[in-house]
Amino acid sequence: MAHPTHPRKLVTRVVDGDICAYDLDAGDLGVLSPTLVCRPAPGDDVVECGVSSDLRRAYYTTLDAAVCVTADGVEIWRSEFEPRSTHRMGHRPGCVLSPDGSTVWVYRPDAMAGRDRPDQWAALHAGTGAVVARADLRTVGHGGEQFPHPADDHVLLDVGEGQDGSVIYRASLVEGRMDLDRHPWDDRCLVGLSPDGSHFMTVAHDQTDVALHTYPDGQVTFALSVDAFGHDPDEIYVEWSGGYLSPDTVVVALLGETEDEQEWFRHYTVDVHSGRIRGEFDARTDNPYDIRPLGDGSWLTTDTSGHPTRWTDS
C-alpha cells in the first residue's frame, strides 16, 4: 500500500484531559500551540492517543477499550477489551495510527490486566473499529511502544516486561492477516527508527550499552558501552531513551548518582555512520524521558503547561 507523499507530521499530547494535536510541519519553535483540541468521550481517561492527518478524528486507548471520536468529541466507535480489567495499575494499552490512516494498531497487555489470556496485538479498521487481524504474543508486558516504519507498511512494537526484559516485534498486514516476526532478543529495548527507516536504535535492558542496527535484519552496525563515554560502567547506566536527532546523529542518555544519592542525567550525540561520540548535548531538560528527537535536527520537551516545546541547535 502506497503511503501519502507527504502526510502531515503530527504529534499528540493529553493536556488537562484533552487530546491535543500539534502540526510539526508548521516549523514553529518554542512552546507549541495545538492545531486541534479534542475532548474524549465522557468518562474516558486517555492512556495513548493519535489524530488523523486531516484532523477530523482522534483515536485513543483507555485501560479497557480503543476508541475513535470526531474532532468535536462525538464517539464513532469503541472496541472493548473484554472482560473489563479489575487491575487499575501495571498495564497501559497503546495505539498508533498507520501512516496512511487506514489502520489503528493496538497493543493490549492482557496478561497484566488480569484477563487470563496472552497479550494481544490487533490491527483495527480506522473507519469502523472492526478487527482486521490480531495475534497473541508470548509476552507478559506492562506496556508497549509502537513505531510505524517511515518507508514501508510495517509497525515495530517494543513490549516492556519489567525485570523480565523487553521483546521487539515487527508486523504488517498481508491479505487480511497479520504477518508477524519477533526479533531474537529479550534483552534489548527499541528506542527509535532512523528518519529513512534503514536503521534502528536499541539500549540493552541491563543498561550497559546502546547499539544501532540495520533494518529489518537487526544486524549491529556498532555498539557503545558506558565506558566509551568516559564513565565507570559499574556506576553509570545508559537510559532507555533518546533517538534520532537527524539522519546522521543519535542522542544517548546516561544515568548516574551523586555521592548523596541524587540522580543525574547527561545527554550525548553520536555519529550514526562512524559511532564517534561527538560530545555532550544540552537537551534543555533534566528528565531523560522528556525528550523526543524528531529526526530533522529538532526535538521536543514538555513545558510546565503540558504542551510540547520544540528546540533546535541551528
Secondary structure, DSSP 8 states (H G I E B T S, - for coil): ----SS---EEEEEETTEEEEEEGGG---EE---SEEE--STT---SEEEE-TTSSEEEEE-SSEEEEEETT--EEEEEE-SS--S--SS-B-EEEE-TTSSEEEEEE-TTTTT-SS--EEEEEETTT--EEEEEE-S---SEEEEEE-SSSS-EEEEEE-GGG-EEEEEEEEETTEEEEEE-S-SBEEEEEE-TTSSEEEEEETTSSEEEEEETTT--EEEEEEGGGGTS-TTT-EEEEEEEEEETTEEEEEEEEE-TTS-EEEEEEEEETTT--EEEEE--S-S-TTS-EE-SSSEEEEE-TTSSEEEEE--
